[in-house]
Amino acid sequence: MTISHDTIDNVPPLSPDKLEHEISRIIPRRNAQNARPQQQIPPMPDYVEHREGVSQVGSLSAEAVVREYEAAAKEMEAMGTELIDAARKCEMMTAEVHKTMALVQATATAYREDAKKMFTRIEECALLSEHVRKTCEEMRNRIAAVPALQE
């Protein structure tokens, strides 16, 4: 089906009232119980105001856009507040990390001191064992030499 200019020109104009009536015939109105509660429209921000001579459509469009921008700006500010809270938590965590690192460093130093003590003790034991071994060997040699002198 093709539509010509003649067909469009022959269509009678449709009034808004008649259009609303046609739509309500096709889509039944909801009763008051099933109707959604109307959303509260926030007031327009203080940083804008309507100019003289702007049409109602232009005015409503501008209000809708500025409200959306304002809602986004408030979300950004809320996100900034959450970010500041997260930064505070990070600062507290960083302070705890510094305390923990001080404890870790002190523990590492104590381990090194214990390692040095153990190292020294083991070497002292090794020297003592070597001294005992030499002393035992000398005593064995003396004991072995004594009977040879008595014969």
Secondary structure, 3 states (H helix, E strand, C coil): CCCCHHHHHCCCCCCHHHHHHHHHHHCCCCCCCCCCCCCCCCCCCCCCCCCCCCCHHHHHHHHHHHHHHHHHHHHHHHHHHHHHHHHHHHHHHHHHHHHHHHHHHHHHHHHHHHHHHHHHHHHHHHHHHHHHHHHHHHHHHHHHHHHHHHC
